[in-house]
Amino acid sequence: MAGALDLITYGFLDRFDEDALAARVGYSTRQLRRLFERHVGATPAFVARSRRAHFARRLFDETDFTMPVIARAAGFGSVRQMTRVVESIFGFSPREL
């Protein structure tokens, strides 16, 4: 599990899917998801989205970067995608943070 968390932290799920992550750490996708649910309380994909959302929030708080720059820097494909994920994680839009 620690290996999977490290890979997520370094953006593995920005380029690959959960199947590839599971194969990389030697689990089936289903087994990896169960382990994450049991020990982390969330799926690997949710952990990755949360990581990106928290990084985006940090950039909003600490920089004057524009929304498109923050979206790209945080690993989102678009401002729209970032907005949806940030709202789902924090309950507020990026502008309201």
Residue pairs with C-beta under 8 A, 6 or more apart in sequence:
1 25
1 35
1 36
1 39
1 40
3 24
3 25
4 21
4 22
4 24
4 25
4 27
4 32
4 36
4 44
5 40
5 47
7 13
7 21
7 24
7 25
8 21
8 44
8 47
8 48
8 51
9 51
11 75
12 20
12 21
12 24
13 21
13 44
13 45
13 48
14 48
14 52
14 75
16 24
18 29
18 32
18 33
18 43
18 44
18 45
19 29
21 32
21 44
22 28
22 29
22 31
22 32
25 32
27 35
32 44
33 43
33 44
36 42
36 43
36 44
36 47
37 43
40 47
42 50
49 85
49 88
49 89
50 89
52 74
52 75
52 76
52 82
52 85
53 74
53 82
53 85
53 86
53 88
53 89
53 90
54 89
55 73
55 74
55 75
56 70
56 71
56 73
56 74
56 76
56 82
56 86
56 94
57 86
57 90
57 94
57 97
59 65
59 70
59 73
59 74
60 70
60 94
60 97
61 97
63 70
65 73
67 79
67 82
67 94
68 79
70 82
70 94
71 77
71 78
71 79
71 81
71 82
74 82
76 82
76 85
82 94
83 93
83 94
86 92
86 93
86 94
86 97
87 93
90 97
